[in-house]
Amino acid sequence: RRSSDLRIPEGWNEISIEDYPTLVKTGGQWEQVSLAYKLIRSKSGMRIQITAKKPLPTVNLRLGPFKSESKAVKVLVDKHSVEARYEKSGDSWWVRLSIPQGRSEFTAEVKR
């Protein structure tokens, strides 16, 4: 399991990345997988769409930053509510969630 901290610099609303090399551990072995992702921040929250060229192990995401914990009221993966953890780091709040293994494409959203 590997954690990914994905963020947009302050003042940006969107970023798209293609062929992003990422190390994942599958069956006890590390391997490189290319990801594509689009991260969007709006007044209603944050959304990330991730696509990989092969199924991924469990993906642990940390999305943010948010100015306060109470602003993130619903966390969804492919439009289904999921459990998430809120944590403070510095002067900002972050949302942590896990995507089950075996997915090669998903959308995660933090809605306010």
DOKEDO-724338 format. One line per field, with one value per atom (N, C-alpha, C): atom name; residue number from 0; y, z, x. Coordinates in Angstrom, 1 decimal, m for minus. Layout:
at <- c(CA ...)
i <- c(NUM ...)
v <- c(Y ...)
w <- c(Z ...)
u <- c(X ...)
end
This chain:
at <- c(N CA C N CA C N CA C N CA C N CA C N CA C N CA C N CA C N CA C N CA C N CA C N CA C N CA C N CA C N CA C N CA C N CA C N CA C N CA C N CA C N CA C N CA C N CA C N CA C N CA C N CA C N CA C N CA C N CA C N CA C N CA C N CA C N CA C N CA C N CA C N CA C N CA C N CA C N CA C N CA C N CA C N CA C N CA C N CA C N CA C N CA C N CA C N CA C N CA C N CA C N CA C N CA C N CA C N CA C N CA C N CA C N CA C N CA C N CA C N CA C N CA C N CA C N CA C N CA C N CA C N CA C N CA C N CA C N CA C N CA C N CA C N CA C N CA C N CA C N CA C N CA C N CA C N CA C N CA C N CA C N CA C N CA C N CA C N CA C N CA C N CA C N CA C N CA C N CA C N CA C N CA C N CA C N CA C N CA C N CA C N CA C N CA C N CA C N CA C N CA C N CA C N CA C N CA C N CA C N CA C N CA C N CA C N CA C N CA C N CA C N CA C N CA C)
i <- c(0 0 0 1 1 1 2 2 2 3 3 3 4 4 4 5 5 5 6 6 6 7 7 7 8 8 8 9 9 9 10 10 10 11 11 11 12 12 12 13 13 13 14 14 14 15 15 15 16 16 16 17 17 17 18 18 18 19 19 19 20 20 20 21 21 21 22 22 22 23 23 23 24 24 24 25 25 25 26 26 26 27 27 27 28 28 28 29 29 29 30 30 30 31 31 31 32 32 32 33 33 33 34 34 34 35 35 35 36 36 36 37 37 37 38 38 38 39 39 39 40 40 40 41 41 41 42 42 42 43 43 43 44 44 44 45 45 45 46 46 46 47 47 47 48 48 48 49 49 49 50 50 50 51 51 51 52 52 52 53 53 53 54 54 54 55 55 55 56 56 56 57 57 57 58 58 58 59 59 59 60 60 60 61 61 61 62 62 62 63 63 63 64 64 64 65 65 65 66 66 66 67 67 67 68 68 68 69 69 69 70 70 70 71 71 71 72 72 72 73 73 73 74 74 74 75 75 75 76 76 76 77 77 77 78 78 78 79 79 79 80 80 80 81 81 81 82 82 82 83 83 83 84 84 84 85 85 85 86 86 86 87 87 87 88 88 88 89 89 89 90 90 90 91 91 91 92 92 92 93 93 93 94 94 94 95 95 95 96 96 96 97 97 97 98 98 98 99 99 99 100 100 100 101 101 101 102 102 102 103 103 103 104 104 104 105 105 105 106 106 106 107 107 107 108 108 108 109 109 109 110 110 110 111 111 111)
v <- c(m1.2 0.0 1.2 2.2 3.4 4.6 5.7 6.8 7.9 8.5 9.6 10.9 11.9 13.2 14.1 14.3 15.0 16.4 17.4 18.7 19.7 20.8 21.8 23.0 23.7 24.9 25.9 26.7 27.7 28.6 28.9 29.7 29.0 27.7 26.9 26.2 26.0 25.3 23.9 23.6 22.3 22.0 20.7 20.2 18.8 18.6 17.3 16.7 15.5 14.8 13.6 13.3 12.1 11.3 10.0 9.2 9.5 9.7 9.9 8.6 8.5 7.2 7.1 6.0 5.8 4.4 4.3 2.9 2.4 1.1 0.4 m1.0 m1.5 m2.8 m3.8 m4.8 m5.8 m7.2 m8.0 m9.3 m9.3 m8.3 m8.2 m7.6 m7.2 m6.6 m5.2 m4.3 m2.9 m2.9 m2.2 m2.0 m0.6 m0.1 1.2 1.1 2.0 2.0 3.5 3.7 5.0 5.4 6.5 7.0 8.3 8.5 9.8 10.2 11.5 12.0 13.5 13.8 15.2 15.5 16.6 17.1 18.5 18.6 19.8 20.3 21.6 22.2 23.3 23.3 24.2 24.7 25.6 26.1 24.9 23.9 22.8 21.7 21.8 20.8 20.4 19.2 18.7 17.3 17.1 15.9 15.4 14.1 13.6 12.4 12.3 11.1 10.5 9.2 8.5 7.4 7.2 6.1 5.5 4.1 3.4 2.4 2.0 1.1 m0.4 m0.6 m1.9 m1.8 m2.8 m2.7 m2.4 m1.6 m1.1 m1.8 m1.9 m2.4 m1.3 m1.5 m0.5 0.9 1.9 3.3 4.1 4.7 5.5 7.0 7.8 9.2 10.1 11.2 12.4 13.6 14.1 15.2 16.4 17.6 18.8 19.8 20.9 21.2 21.9 21.9 22.6 23.5 24.6 25.6 25.2 24.3 23.8 22.4 21.7 20.3 20.3 21.2 21.2 21.4 21.9 22.2 20.9 19.9 18.6 17.7 17.7 17.0 15.6 15.4 14.1 13.7 12.4 11.8 10.7 10.8 9.8 9.1 7.9 7.2 6.7 7.1 6.7 6.9 8.1 8.5 7.7 6.9 6.1 6.7 6.9 7.4 6.4 6.9 6.1 6.7 5.9 6.4 7.2 8.2 9.0 9.6 10.0 10.5 12.0 12.9 14.2 14.5 15.1 15.4 16.8 17.3 18.7 18.6 19.4 19.4 20.9 21.5 22.9 23.7 24.6 25.4 24.9 23.7 23.2 21.8 21.5 20.2 19.3 18.0 17.1 16.0 15.3 14.1 12.9 11.9 10.6 9.6 8.8 7.8 6.7 5.5 4.3 3.9 3.5 2.9 1.4 0.5 m0.9 m1.3 m2.4 m2.9 m3.4 m3.5 m4.1 m3.1 m1.8 m0.8 m0.2 0.1 0.8 2.2 2.5 3.8 4.1 5.3 5.7 7.3 7.8 9.2 9.3 10.1 10.4 11.9 12.2 13.5 13.9 15.1 15.6 16.8 16.7 17.7 18.4 19.8 20.6 20.9)
w <- c(0.0 0.0 0.0 m0.8 m0.9 m0.8 m0.2 0.0 m1.1 m1.6 m2.6 m2.1 m2.0 m1.6 m2.9 m3.3 m4.6 m4.2 m4.7 m4.4 m5.6 m5.5 m6.5 m5.8 m6.4 m5.8 m5.6 m4.5 m4.1 m5.3 m5.6 m6.7 m8.0 m8.1 m9.3 m9.1 m10.2 m10.1 m10.7 m11.6 m12.3 m12.7 m12.7 m13.3 m13.9 m15.0 m15.7 m15.9 m15.6 m15.8 m16.6 m17.5 m18.3 m18.1 m18.2 m18.0 m16.8 m15.6 m14.4 m13.8 m13.8 m13.2 m11.7 m11.3 m9.9 m9.5 m8.3 m7.8 m7.0 m7.3 m6.5 m6.1 m5.0 m4.6 m4.8 m5.6 m6.0 m5.7 m4.9 m4.6 m4.0 m3.2 m2.6 m3.4 m4.7 m5.6 m5.9 m6.0 m6.4 m8.0 m8.6 m10.0 m10.3 m11.5 m11.9 m12.8 m12.5 m13.3 m13.8 m15.0 m15.5 m15.2 m14.6 m14.2 m15.1 m15.3 m15.8 m14.7 m14.4 m13.5 m13.8 m13.4 m13.5 m12.2 m11.6 m10.3 m10.4 m9.9 m10.1 m8.7 m8.5 m7.2 m7.6 m6.9 m7.2 m5.9 m5.9 m4.7 m4.0 m4.7 m4.1 m3.6 m3.8 m3.3 m4.2 m4.3 m5.1 m5.7 m6.9 m7.6 m8.3 m8.2 m9.0 m9.8 m11.0 m11.9 m12.2 m11.8 m12.1 m13.0 m13.9 m14.9 m14.9 m14.8 m14.9 m16.0 m16.5 m17.6 m17.2 m15.9 m15.3 m14.0 m13.4 m12.1 m11.0 m10.1 m9.0 m7.7 m6.9 m5.5 m4.8 m3.5 m2.7 m2.9 m3.2 m3.3 m2.1 m1.4 m0.3 m0.8 m0.8 m1.2 m0.1 m0.2 0.7 m0.2 m0.1 m1.0 m0.1 m0.7 m0.1 m0.7 0.0 1.3 1.3 2.5 2.7 3.9 3.9 5.0 6.4 6.4 7.6 7.5 8.6 8.5 8.1 8.6 8.4 7.0 6.1 4.8 3.9 4.3 3.6 4.3 3.7 4.3 3.7 2.5 1.9 1.0 1.1 0.3 m0.5 m1.9 m2.8 m3.6 m4.0 m5.0 m6.0 m7.2 m8.3 m7.9 m7.2 m6.8 m5.6 m5.0 m3.8 m2.5 m1.5 m0.2 0.3 0.8 1.4 2.7 3.6 4.8 4.5 5.2 5.1 6.4 6.5 7.7 7.4 8.3 8.2 9.1 8.6 9.4 9.2 10.2 10.1 9.9 9.0 8.8 8.5 9.4 9.3 9.5 8.6 8.8 7.9 7.4 6.5 6.9 6.4 6.6 5.3 5.5 4.4 4.6 3.5 3.6 3.1 3.9 3.5 3.3 2.2 1.8 1.1 1.0 0.4 m0.8 m1.9 m3.0 m3.0 m3.0 m3.0 m4.2 m4.0 m5.0 m6.2 m7.4 m8.5 m9.5 m9.1 m10.0 m10.9 m12.1 m13.0 m13.4 m12.9 m13.2 m12.1 m11.6 m10.6 m10.5 m9.9 m9.6 m8.1 m7.4 m6.0 m5.8 m5.0 m4.8 m3.3 m3.0 m1.6 m1.9 m1.4 m1.6 m0.3 m0.5 0.7 0.7)
u <- c(0.8 0.0 0.9 0.5 1.3 0.3 0.8 m0.1 0.3 m0.7 m0.4 m1.0 m0.2 m0.7 m0.8 m2.0 m2.2 m2.8 m2.1 m2.6 m2.4 m3.1 m3.0 m2.4 m1.4 m0.9 m2.0 m1.9 m2.8 m3.1 m4.4 m4.8 m5.1 m4.7 m5.0 m6.3 m7.0 m8.3 m8.3 m7.3 m7.3 m5.9 m5.6 m4.3 m4.6 m4.0 m4.1 m2.7 m2.5 m1.2 m1.3 m0.4 m0.4 0.9 0.8 2.0 2.9 2.2 2.9 3.5 4.8 5.3 5.2 4.6 4.3 4.7 5.3 5.7 4.6 4.2 3.2 3.7 3.2 3.7 2.6 2.9 1.9 2.6 1.9 2.5 3.8 4.1 5.4 6.5 6.2 7.2 6.8 7.8 7.6 7.7 6.7 6.8 6.3 6.7 6.3 5.1 4.1 2.9 2.7 2.2 1.9 0.5 0.3 m1.0 m1.3 m2.6 m3.1 m4.1 m4.0 m5.1 m5.4 m6.6 m7.1 m7.7 m7.1 m7.5 m8.2 m9.4 m10.1 m10.6 m10.4 m10.9 m11.9 m13.0 m14.1 m14.7 m15.6 m16.3 m17.0 m17.4 m18.2 m17.2 m15.9 m15.0 m13.9 m13.5 m12.4 m12.7 m12.3 m12.5 m11.3 m11.0 m9.8 m10.3 m9.9 m10.1 m8.8 m8.6 m7.4 m7.6 m6.7 m6.7 m5.3 m5.2 m3.9 m4.0 m2.9 m2.9 m3.1 m3.2 m3.4 m4.1 m4.7 m5.4 m4.3 m4.7 m3.9 m4.1 m3.1 m3.3 m4.1 m4.4 m5.1 m4.4 m5.2 m4.7 m5.1 m4.2 m4.5 m4.2 m5.3 m5.2 m5.3 m4.6 m4.8 m5.1 m6.3 m6.8 m6.9 m6.5 m6.6 m5.7 m5.4 m5.8 m7.1 m7.8 m9.0 m8.8 m9.5 m9.3 m9.8 m10.9 m11.4 m12.0 m12.0 m12.5 m14.0 m14.8 m16.2 m16.7 m15.8 m16.1 m16.3 m15.6 m15.7 m16.7 m17.9 m19.0 m19.4 m18.9 m19.2 m18.1 m17.7 m16.6 m17.2 m17.0 m17.5 m16.5 m16.6 m15.8 m16.8 m16.7 m17.6 m19.1 m19.3 m20.6 m21.2 m20.4 m20.9 m20.1 m20.9 m20.3 m19.3 m18.2 m17.1 m16.7 m16.0 m15.5 m14.2 m14.0 m12.8 m12.3 m11.1 m10.5 m10.1 m10.4 m9.9 m8.7 m7.7 m6.5 m6.0 m5.4 m4.8 m3.3 m2.8 m1.4 m1.1 m0.3 0.0 m1.3 m1.6 m2.8 m4.0 m3.9 m4.9 m5.4 m6.6 m7.2 m7.1 m7.0 m6.8 m7.9 m8.2 m9.1 m8.3 m8.3 m7.7 m8.7 m8.5 m9.5 m8.7 m9.3 m8.7 m9.6 m8.9 m9.6 m9.2 m10.2 m9.9 m9.0 m8.3 m7.4 m8.2 m7.5 m8.2 m8.8 m8.8 m9.3 m8.3 m8.6 m7.7 m8.2 m9.4 m10.0 m11.0 m11.0 m12.0 m12.0 m13.1 m13.2 m13.5 m12.8 m13.0 m13.3 m14.3 m14.8 m14.9 m14.6 m14.8 m15.8 m17.0 m18.0 m18.3 m18.5 m18.8 m20.3)
end
